Amino acid sequence: MTERAPVLSVRGLSVRFLMPGGRRVAAVTDAHFDVAPGECLALIGESGCGKSVLASALLGLLPGNAQTAGRALLGDLDLLAADERTFARTVRGRLIGLVPQSPAAHLTPVRTNRAHLEETVAELTEVRGRTALREAAEAAAGRAAFPVTHLDRHPHELSGGLAQRAATALALVGDAPLLLADEPTTGLDRDLVDRTVDELRRHVDQGGSRALLMITHDLAAAERIADRVAVMYAGRIVELADAAAFFGAAGPRHPYSRGLLDALPDRAFAPIPGLPPELGALPEGCAFAARCDRASDACAALPPLRDTVACHHPHAVLTEAADRA
């Protein structure tokens, strides 16, 4: 995407949950990826594959029984080594803006949307004074296409789409270099999905120095907004691909990624057989082998991520000559 240093550089990020009886759940394993300035990276996969756990690790929001390894560099700051004081005073809102899943649950029900925005503006910017804060809150609402006429309403008076836009407005206030959107289109109809992701894309495109990591199972939203796609399965990133190639004629190379696309109603509408393995009992080899029609004895060994795909039997790269044929 760019020769400039990445906004976020993740190397070997792993998360383990220590459970009663000494059991360990491998929620995220050895994640490697960058998010460049001006780029949207969509992290996709089935529910329970570890996407939101990865987001929580980047924001310092993991529970007490979690253990992390690796690095997640946001500029010079290693997010995995930061303490709660650093997250509270430096990271959340200022360096990472969060658009949460189910935003209504993150808004205080007894405070108006205006109060939420004015408090956030006062905390994250140099704006002071009642009139100035009011104007800044209204400007922030406008950036997310949130109607000013709804600012004096409470969160429970908003539709799902308006609650999502309120959360987006709050996430944009600090002009954070990294915007992290965790399932930002959950529960929205298709028109609102398109509007929401377009607003997120505009934030990234303004100035070219910001980046967006969008965690989603909505492949249509990912296709609309992403520059690159990272596919996660059973806690591992199994493919990193250019979005145009991934959703286009070339298609993804990992069999699981192909299965995700083939399951869409406007494609083959064919489900992937079987179920993902339990994260507390992962096989030693390829976690997808039991569901894969390309599996062989080689899949008893764990495939490393090579040439953007972690698979012993990836689909071939579609060349321009083969495409024309």
BELKA-V776003 format. One record per pair of residues at least 24 apart in sequence whose ideal C-beta (glycine too) atoms are under 7 Angstrom apart, sorted by sequence separation. I is the first residue (numbers start at 1). GAP is how many residues later the second one is. If there is no record, write none. Layout:
i: [I;I]
gap: [GAP;GAP]
//
This chain:
i: [60;117;144;164;179;197;201;223;9;28;144;193;200;231;8;27;28;143;231;286;8;60;160;161;197;6;7;59;141;144;160;193;197;6;7;28;140;143;6;7;94;184;194;60;93;161;168;172;179;181;185;4;140;164;177;183;256;4;59;140;177;178;179;180;181;182;183;185;255;2;177;181;1;2;178;2;185;1;59;113;114;255;1;15;58;113;114;59;112;255;112;113;13;112;219;15;112;113;219;234;234;13;235;109;219;234;109;15;18;109;17;107;125;234;17;18;124;120;124;145;15;16;104;236;117;121;15;113;117;120;234;14;116;145;233;14;144;233;254;14;253;255;12;13;254;258;12;11;12;13;104;107;11;103;254;103;106;253;10;253;103;8;9;103;251;8;13;100;241;251;99;237;240;250;99;239;249;239;238;99;238;98;238;97;236;249;97;97;97;94;96;99;93;95;101;94;95;96;97;98;99;100;101;93;95;99;96;102;99;101;74;58;55;55;52;35;55;40;52;40;51;38;7;8;38;43;47;7;37;46;37;39;40;41;42;43;44;45;37;44;37;40;42;36;44;35;35;44;42;51;50;42;49;42;49;40;41;44;49;50;40;45;49;40;41;42;43;44;45;39;45;39;41;43;33;8;7;33;8;32;29;30;31;28;29;33;27;26;1;49;48;46;27;26;25;25;24;26;23;32]
gap: [24;24;24;24;24;24;24;24;25;25;25;25;25;25;26;26;26;26;26;26;27;27;27;27;27;28;28;28;28;28;28;28;28;29;29;29;29;29;30;30;30;30;30;31;31;31;31;31;31;31;31;32;32;32;32;32;32;33;33;33;33;33;33;33;33;33;33;33;33;34;34;34;35;35;35;36;36;37;37;37;37;37;38;38;38;38;38;39;39;39;40;40;41;41;41;42;42;42;42;42;43;44;44;45;45;45;46;47;47;47;48;48;48;48;49;49;49;50;50;50;51;51;51;51;52;52;53;53;53;53;53;54;54;54;54;55;55;55;55;56;56;56;57;57;57;57;58;59;59;59;59;59;60;60;60;61;61;61;62;62;63;64;64;64;64;66;67;67;67;67;68;68;68;68;69;69;69;70;71;72;72;73;73;74;74;74;75;77;79;80;80;80;81;81;81;82;82;82;82;82;82;82;82;83;83;83;84;84;85;85;104;122;125;127;130;143;160;161;163;164;164;166;170;170;170;170;170;171;171;171;172;172;172;172;172;172;172;172;173;173;174;174;174;175;175;176;178;178;180;181;182;183;183;184;184;185;185;185;185;185;186;186;186;187;187;187;187;187;187;188;188;189;189;189;197;203;204;204;205;205;206;206;206;207;207;207;208;209;226;227;228;230;252;253;254;255;256;256;257;273]
//
